[in-house]
Amino acid sequence: MASDDHDPEYRPATRAIHPISLASRDFESLATPIYRGSTVLFDKLADVVDRRRNPEHYRYGLTGTPTARELALRIAALEGAHRSWLVPGGLAAISATYLATCKAGSHVLLPASAYPPNRELGDGLLSRFGIEVEQYDPLIGAGIAALIRPDTALIWCESPGSITMEIQDVPSIAAAAKPRGVPVALDNTYAAGVLFDAFAAGVDISLQALTKYVGGHSDMLLGSISVREPAMARTFGTTLEQLGMGVSPDDCALALRGLATLNIRLAALEQSTLEVAHWLKQRPEVKNMLHPAFPDCPGHEHWKRDFTGSASLFSIIFRDWSAAQVERFVDSLRLFKIGYSWGGVVSLVMAYPHLVRPTPEHGPRLVRLNIGLEHPADLIGDLEQAIMKANS
């Protein structure tokens, strides 16, 4: 500020903006304060130049507020990262990763089981900039070495897959990429950054949609990018600053609140999900149980080796049901709400009539379930009545 002096003779319009006295700031709360603001104030002009030289200092609201940086520090600690950044959502984290690692002419490897908007980004916007995104079998493991080219700039992993739940051999993929100098990025949202140690597995970039388990209540949109090496941190820091990806301090506050209960929610969700999945597994209508903890799930052996638990998301494939039966089942559910996303307190269901994975025949019979915090017996009752209606 230019001066701390306030003239008591200022007119009302000025006094409303420049108060004569301020409340004491000697206050400490358990909750991180919500700092809303675009303009950051400096004590003197020389400080403006000094802060431009040091990116850790606050310069403008878009580059971070104490609320946002507190969340980023906690995500970094949770994942064991050198540095973490916040972006407006999971897809923003994916887009920023492409822009930080690729250029015109780059080649990228993406599992065929990846989050659909990631595939759409490769087929759409990125192709316009001369970036080639090639899909690969998510269960390829060390065999990915044969697909790496001199112009390969990035290898994506997503484990489990977004809909068909394949668990990838991430350590083998990372080991194949390392001697060729290709960074590996993992969408680690299913594991919430805690059920799978991305950096111990050799991953270079770990992403999360904090919208899901960290937020935990389906009421905010936020993503994170975490890296393990300082050189990669410098690349991402520059890229994100130039992209101008700002985040809402209110969403950051909701994520900070969600972090406090993340561990207990994940434990409760795992227990309820396993109870519901075991019941469904016994149903004659269910052909396959695509849950990482079940042997039916492709890559189950990798989950047993690499994960410390399972979460709330899984898919089932119905046996010999028609498209009309699948639709009737979904529409008959009462507690399960039809909607995208997952990780919140409300159970969700989604079907994919045009899905060609795991096969064109089975895809339309696949239904994805997210188990919330309702009592599992009530969820089982809801599933049972919907199955009966689909069978009638």
GULUMVEX-511368 format. One record per residue (C-alpha): x, y, z; residue number from 1; chain. Coordinates in steps of 0.001 Angstrom, whole numbers. Layout:
residues N
{{X,Y,Z},NUM,"A"}
...
//
This chain:
residues 392
{{0,0,0},1,"A"}
{{1152,3523,-660},2,"A"}
{{185,4659,2857},3,"A"}
{{-1525,3429,6021},4,"A"}
{{-2958,6857,6792},5,"A"}
{{-6707,7352,6413},6,"A"}
{{-8248,10798,6578},7,"A"}
{{-11446,10689,8701},8,"A"}
{{-12792,13480,6518},9,"A"}
{{-13015,11209,3441},10,"A"}
{{-16443,11253,1903},11,"A"}
{{-18818,8259,2385},12,"A"}
{{-18118,6737,-1038},13,"A"}
{{-14383,6675,-266},14,"A"}
{{-14788,5522,3353},15,"A"}
{{-16870,2557,2124},16,"A"}
{{-13872,1389,93},17,"A"}
{{-11014,2530,2385},18,"A"}
{{-12087,1834,5981},19,"A"}
{{-10496,3783,8817},20,"A"}
{{-10028,676,10928},21,"A"}
{{-9815,-3050,10231},22,"A"}
{{-10704,-6048,12375},23,"A"}
{{-7827,-7816,14068},24,"A"}
{{-6351,-10643,12010},25,"A"}
{{-5107,-12462,15082},26,"A"}
{{-7446,-15388,14448},27,"A"}
{{-6617,-19037,13824},28,"A"}
{{-9219,-21500,12583},29,"A"}
{{-9115,-25215,11917},30,"A"}
{{-10407,-24459,8423},31,"A"}
{{-8184,-22883,5781},32,"A"}
{{-9593,-19415,5016},33,"A"}
{{-11141,-18821,1601},34,"A"}
{{-9086,-16143,-102},35,"A"}
{{-11047,-14621,-2964},36,"A"}
{{-9233,-12102,-5065},37,"A"}
{{-7717,-11192,-8387},38,"A"}
{{-5509,-8252,-7380},39,"A"}
{{-2597,-8889,-5019},40,"A"}
{{-1322,-5824,-3191},41,"A"}
{{2336,-4836,-2827},42,"A"}
{{3866,-2633,-147},43,"A"}
{{6139,-842,-2609},44,"A"}
{{6847,-791,-6343},45,"A"}
{{10141,-2648,-6003},46,"A"}
{{8237,-5642,-4601},47,"A"}
{{6427,-6042,-7937},48,"A"}
{{9715,-6734,-9719},49,"A"}
{{10985,-8973,-6917},50,"A"}
{{7865,-11130,-6952},51,"A"}
{{7993,-11562,-10723},52,"A"}
{{11397,-13186,-10246},53,"A"}
{{10092,-15644,-7649},54,"A"}
{{7086,-17702,-8761},55,"A"}
{{6442,-18805,-5161},56,"A"}
{{5380,-15289,-4198},57,"A"}
{{1807,-14153,-4722},58,"A"}
{{1498,-11856,-7717},59,"A"}
{{-2033,-12233,-9067},60,"A"}
{{-5047,-14302,-8125},61,"A"}
{{-4798,-16427,-11260},62,"A"}
{{-1386,-17783,-10227},63,"A"}
{{-2623,-18886,-6833},64,"A"}
{{-4154,-17782,-3560},65,"A"}
{{-3294,-19164,-108},66,"A"}
{{-6411,-21366,-299},67,"A"}
{{-5383,-22910,-3622},68,"A"}
{{-1745,-23319,-2676},69,"A"}
{{-2662,-24984,616},70,"A"}
{{-4669,-27584,-1323},71,"A"}
{{-1878,-28078,-3867},72,"A"}
{{637,-28654,-1069},73,"A"}
{{-1632,-31215,553},74,"A"}
{{-2167,-33081,-2729},75,"A"}
{{1603,-33143,-3275},76,"A"}
{{2111,-34567,214},77,"A"}
{{-631,-37148,-344},78,"A"}
{{890,-38396,-3600},79,"A"}
{{4539,-38003,-2600},80,"A"}
{{5087,-35501,-5413},81,"A"}
{{7754,-32871,-5874},82,"A"}
{{5076,-30381,-6924},83,"A"}
{{1326,-30291,-7592},84,"A"}
{{-874,-27790,-9432},85,"A"}
{{-4609,-27261,-9504},86,"A"}
{{-6672,-26866,-12667},87,"A"}
{{-10421,-26406,-13297},88,"A"}
{{-11180,-30130,-13756},89,"A"}
{{-9870,-33552,-14701},90,"A"}
{{-10073,-32872,-18434},91,"A"}
{{-8154,-29627,-17934},92,"A"}
{{-5410,-31670,-16256},93,"A"}
{{-5331,-33989,-19268},94,"A"}
{{-5223,-31099,-21763},95,"A"}
{{-2452,-29308,-19865},96,"A"}
{{-383,-32500,-19784},97,"A"}
{{-541,-32798,-23567},98,"A"}
{{453,-29155,-24003},99,"A"}
{{3319,-29402,-21523},100,"A"}
{{4877,-32501,-23097},101,"A"}
{{3974,-32417,-26801},102,"A"}
{{4550,-30278,-29851},103,"A"}
{{3552,-30411,-33517},104,"A"}
{{4591,-33793,-34866},105,"A"}
{{4553,-35554,-31499},106,"A"}
{{3278,-39101,-31130},107,"A"}
{{1316,-40157,-28026},108,"A"}
{{232,-43593,-26803},109,"A"}
{{-3166,-43800,-25112},110,"A"}
{{-4897,-46925,-23736},111,"A"}
{{-8094,-47833,-25565},112,"A"}
{{-9816,-47983,-22162},113,"A"}
{{-9082,-44339,-21332},114,"A"}
{{-11596,-41708,-20260},115,"A"}
{{-13581,-40995,-23468},116,"A"}
{{-12952,-37202,-23509},117,"A"}
{{-9223,-37956,-23567},118,"A"}
{{-9705,-39990,-26744},119,"A"}
{{-11938,-37285,-28192},120,"A"}
{{-9260,-34686,-27477},121,"A"}
{{-6754,-36742,-29453},122,"A"}
{{-9104,-37240,-32383},123,"A"}
{{-10205,-33603,-32376},124,"A"}
{{-8249,-30628,-31138},125,"A"}
{{-4828,-32270,-30935},126,"A"}
{{-5018,-33656,-34463},127,"A"}
{{-5454,-30104,-35730},128,"A"}
{{-2080,-29251,-34235},129,"A"}
{{-312,-32232,-35769},130,"A"}
{{-202,-34368,-32620},131,"A"}
{{-904,-38052,-33303},132,"A"}
{{-2616,-40011,-30527},133,"A"}
{{-2437,-43777,-31051},134,"A"}
{{-4553,-46136,-28983},135,"A"}
{{-3038,-49283,-27521},136,"A"}
{{-4287,-52395,-25735},137,"A"}
{{-4406,-51461,-22029},138,"A"}
{{-3124,-54936,-21083},139,"A"}
{{-23,-54690,-23279},140,"A"}
{{2380,-54243,-20343},141,"A"}
{{6057,-54348,-21298},142,"A"}
{{5033,-54985,-24891},143,"A"}
{{4446,-51265,-25248},144,"A"}
{{8159,-50959,-26012},145,"A"}
{{7395,-52080,-29582},146,"A"}
{{5016,-49106,-30046},147,"A"}
{{7412,-46398,-28857},148,"A"}
{{8751,-44322,-31745},149,"A"}
{{11481,-41676,-31957},150,"A"}
{{8769,-38993,-31938},151,"A"}
{{6800,-40479,-29000},152,"A"}
{{6459,-37658,-26482},153,"A"}
{{4028,-39125,-23953},154,"A"}
{{2546,-42431,-22797},155,"A"}
{{-778,-42388,-20991},156,"A"}
{{-1975,-44945,-18468},157,"A"}
{{-5367,-45148,-16794},158,"A"}
{{-5791,-47950,-14302},159,"A"}
{{-8474,-49175,-13973},160,"A"}
{{-9980,-48126,-17281},161,"A"}
{{-12796,-45624,-17116},162,"A"}
{{-15646,-47977,-18094},163,"A"}
{{-14277,-51451,-18818},164,"A"}
{{-12006,-51404,-15731},165,"A"}
{{-8834,-53003,-17137},166,"A"}
{{-6001,-52783,-14584},167,"A"}
{{-2756,-51933,-16344},168,"A"}
{{754,-53189,-15602},169,"A"}
{{1910,-49629,-14982},170,"A"}
{{5384,-50511,-13596},171,"A"}
{{6219,-52507,-16743},172,"A"}
{{5022,-49697,-19008},173,"A"}
{{7067,-47143,-17059},174,"A"}
{{10125,-49390,-17166},175,"A"}
{{9812,-49670,-20959},176,"A"}
{{9445,-45906,-21356},177,"A"}
{{12275,-44778,-19082},178,"A"}
{{15312,-45780,-21182},179,"A"}
{{13698,-44095,-24177},180,"A"}
{{13169,-40868,-22269},181,"A"}
{{9382,-40872,-22710},182,"A"}
{{7361,-39527,-19767},183,"A"}
{{4461,-41621,-18464},184,"A"}
{{1289,-39888,-17276},185,"A"}
{{-1284,-41732,-15177},186,"A"}
{{-4899,-40809,-14584},187,"A"}
{{-4903,-41858,-10927},188,"A"}
{{-8429,-40693,-10084},189,"A"}
{{-9779,-44149,-9193},190,"A"}
{{-7084,-44547,-6547},191,"A"}
{{-7597,-40980,-5239},192,"A"}
{{-3817,-40687,-5139},193,"A"}
{{-3638,-43107,-2180},194,"A"}
{{-4699,-46621,-3268},195,"A"}
{{-1961,-46761,-5903},196,"A"}
{{1505,-45181,-5485},197,"A"}
{{2067,-43724,-8939},198,"A"}
{{5588,-42461,-8421},199,"A"}
{{6806,-45683,-6789},200,"A"}
{{5554,-47441,-9942},201,"A"}
{{7755,-45230,-12129},202,"A"}
{{5119,-42754,-13306},203,"A"}
{{6313,-39212,-14080},204,"A"}
{{2991,-37336,-14036},205,"A"}
{{3,-38246,-11859},206,"A"}
{{-3398,-36674,-12527},207,"A"}
{{-6607,-36648,-10557},208,"A"}
{{-10093,-35338,-11051},209,"A"}
{{-10455,-33964,-7532},210,"A"}
{{-14119,-33649,-8480},211,"A"}
{{-14459,-37330,-7576},212,"A"}
{{-13135,-38782,-4289},213,"A"}
{{-11312,-35759,-2892},214,"A"}
{{-14349,-33493,-3289},215,"A"}
{{-16553,-36405,-2338},216,"A"}
{{-19940,-34678,-2535},217,"A"}
{{-20543,-34036,-6265},218,"A"}
{{-20627,-30279,-5723},219,"A"}
{{-17375,-28954,-7173},220,"A"}
{{-15097,-29229,-10228},221,"A"}
{{-11334,-29419,-9813},222,"A"}
{{-8314,-31321,-11092},223,"A"}
{{-4700,-31777,-10053},224,"A"}
{{-1397,-32464,-11782},225,"A"}
{{1506,-33839,-9740},226,"A"}
{{5078,-34497,-10875},227,"A"}
{{8043,-36133,-9224},228,"A"}
{{11010,-34408,-10900},229,"A"}
{{12094,-30724,-10678},230,"A"}
{{12737,-30500,-14443},231,"A"}
{{9190,-31638,-15193},232,"A"}
{{7929,-29192,-12574},233,"A"}
{{9561,-26292,-14386},234,"A"}
{{7964,-27363,-17667},235,"A"}
{{4500,-27618,-16144},236,"A"}
{{4874,-24412,-14167},237,"A"}
{{5605,-22417,-17316},238,"A"}
{{2882,-24138,-19343},239,"A"}
{{159,-23639,-16752},240,"A"}
{{1049,-19998,-16185},241,"A"}
{{855,-19308,-19924},242,"A"}
{{-2451,-21174,-20225},243,"A"}
{{-3981,-19067,-17468},244,"A"}
{{-5798,-21959,-15813},245,"A"}
{{-7237,-20516,-12629},246,"A"}
{{-9311,-22346,-10017},247,"A"}
{{-12089,-21243,-7714},248,"A"}
{{-11017,-20702,-4087},249,"A"}
{{-14465,-21901,-3035},250,"A"}
{{-13935,-25202,-4868},251,"A"}
{{-10497,-25466,-3248},252,"A"}
{{-12097,-25004,172},253,"A"}
{{-14583,-27799,-578},254,"A"}
{{-11698,-30060,-1650},255,"A"}
{{-9771,-29243,1530},256,"A"}
{{-12849,-30193,3532},257,"A"}
{{-13176,-33404,1536},258,"A"}
{{-9548,-34363,2168},259,"A"}
{{-10234,-34477,5897},260,"A"}
{{-12660,-37387,5471},261,"A"}
{{-11109,-39014,2387},262,"A"}
{{-9609,-41975,4213},263,"A"}
{{-12753,-42905,6128},264,"A"}
{{-14974,-42416,3067},265,"A"}
{{-12767,-44620,900},266,"A"}
{{-12872,-47369,3531},267,"A"}
{{-16661,-47199,3825},268,"A"}
{{-17125,-47077,55},269,"A"}
{{-14872,-50089,-469},270,"A"}
{{-16766,-52169,2085},271,"A"}
{{-20200,-51297,703},272,"A"}
{{-19087,-51740,-2907},273,"A"}
{{-17674,-55200,-2254},274,"A"}
{{-20911,-56242,-533},275,"A"}
{{-23019,-55084,-3469},276,"A"}
{{-20621,-56568,-6032},277,"A"}
{{-20562,-59973,-4322},278,"A"}
{{-24370,-60030,-4372},279,"A"}
{{-24468,-59149,-8068},280,"A"}
{{-21808,-61745,-8843},281,"A"}
{{-24209,-64469,-7666},282,"A"}
{{-27042,-63314,-9912},283,"A"}
{{-27613,-65547,-12946},284,"A"}
{{-28269,-62435,-15066},285,"A"}
{{-24659,-61219,-14577},286,"A"}
{{-22091,-62672,-16955},287,"A"}
{{-18989,-60727,-15906},288,"A"}
{{-18021,-58714,-12840},289,"A"}
{{-15580,-55973,-13881},290,"A"}
{{-14405,-54998,-10409},291,"A"}
{{-10635,-54865,-9768},292,"A"}
{{-10892,-57140,-6722},293,"A"}
{{-12622,-59912,-8739},294,"A"}
{{-10773,-62405,-10965},295,"A"}
{{-13208,-61600,-13837},296,"A"}
{{-11608,-58172,-14159},297,"A"}
{{-8860,-58003,-16813},298,"A"}
{{-5550,-57305,-15105},299,"A"}
{{-6804,-58428,-11685},300,"A"}
{{-3329,-59792,-10915},301,"A"}
{{-1883,-56289,-11296},302,"A"}
{{-4437,-54921,-8839},303,"A"}
{{-3470,-57578,-6276},304,"A"}
{{196,-56648,-6661},305,"A"}
{{14,-52855,-6893},306,"A"}
{{-3094,-51550,-5092},307,"A"}
{{-3796,-51242,-1369},308,"A"}
{{-7568,-51362,-1817},309,"A"}
{{-10493,-50884,-4170},310,"A"}
{{-12901,-48001,-4571},311,"A"}
{{-16586,-47496,-5384},312,"A"}
{{-16637,-47928,-9167},313,"A"}
{{-17202,-51132,-11133},314,"A"}
{{-19059,-52455,-14167},315,"A"}
{{-21142,-55542,-14865},316,"A"}
{{-21982,-57245,-18127},317,"A"}
{{-25443,-58791,-18269},318,"A"}
{{-25899,-62242,-19769},319,"A"}
{{-27981,-62345,-22952},320,"A"}
{{-30023,-59265,-22148},321,"A"}
{{-31400,-57151,-24969},322,"A"}
{{-30782,-53427,-25215},323,"A"}
{{-34380,-52885,-24114},324,"A"}
{{-33803,-54952,-20944},325,"A"}
{{-30685,-52995,-20062},326,"A"}
{{-32577,-49748,-20510},327,"A"}
{{-35508,-51011,-18441},328,"A"}
{{-33124,-52061,-15659},329,"A"}
{{-31446,-48640,-15521},330,"A"}
{{-34720,-46732,-15683},331,"A"}
{{-36250,-48885,-12928},332,"A"}
{{-33588,-48071,-10336},333,"A"}
{{-34732,-45744,-7573},334,"A"}
{{-31733,-45122,-5316},335,"A"}
{{-29198,-45270,-8139},336,"A"}
{{-29397,-42023,-10092},337,"A"}
{{-28565,-41879,-13802},338,"A"}
{{-25549,-39645,-14263},339,"A"}
{{-21865,-39353,-15072},340,"A"}
{{-19030,-38968,-12576},341,"A"}
{{-18536,-40934,-9378},342,"A"}
{{-16948,-40804,-5950},343,"A"}
{{-19766,-38934,-4195},344,"A"}
{{-22245,-39987,-1526},345,"A"}
{{-25063,-40836,-3976},346,"A"}
{{-25018,-44086,-5959},347,"A"}
{{-24974,-43659,-9741},348,"A"}
{{-25629,-45817,-12792},349,"A"}
{{-24739,-45436,-16465},350,"A"}
{{-25152,-47641,-19535},351,"A"}
{{-23398,-47331,-22890},352,"A"}
{{-25577,-48578,-25791},353,"A"}
{{-22870,-47951,-28404},354,"A"}
{{-19849,-49205,-26452},355,"A"}
{{-17630,-51590,-28453},356,"A"}
{{-15457,-52656,-25498},357,"A"}
{{-14731,-55257,-24323},358,"A"}
{{-16410,-56537,-27506},359,"A"}
{{-19118,-55061,-29769},360,"A"}
{{-21440,-57793,-28496},361,"A"}
{{-20832,-57227,-24778},362,"A"}
{{-20463,-53441,-24766},363,"A"}
{{-24193,-52612,-25003},364,"A"}
{{-24842,-55031,-22108},365,"A"}
{{-22338,-53289,-19855},366,"A"}
{{-23645,-51145,-16985},367,"A"}
{{-21348,-49091,-14751},368,"A"}
{{-22237,-48592,-11094},369,"A"}
{{-20871,-46177,-8539},370,"A"}
{{-21707,-47135,-4972},371,"A"}
{{-22392,-44258,-2614},372,"A"}
{{-22852,-44070,1137},373,"A"}
{{-26391,-45428,1268},374,"A"}
{{-26847,-48655,3257},375,"A"}
{{-25704,-51543,1022},376,"A"}
{{-28786,-53630,1860},377,"A"}
{{-30999,-50871,466},378,"A"}
{{-28888,-50676,-2683},379,"A"}
{{-29125,-54448,-3134},380,"A"}
{{-32890,-54245,-2752},381,"A"}
{{-33013,-51535,-5394},382,"A"}
{{-30914,-53605,-7804},383,"A"}
{{-33054,-56675,-7192},384,"A"}
{{-36334,-54946,-7977},385,"A"}
{{-34834,-53403,-11127},386,"A"}
{{-33557,-56798,-12300},387,"A"}
{{-36997,-58287,-11768},388,"A"}
{{-38590,-55540,-13844},389,"A"}
{{-36003,-55995,-16606},390,"A"}
{{-36748,-59740,-16635},391,"A"}
{{-40518,-59296,-16805},392,"A"}
//
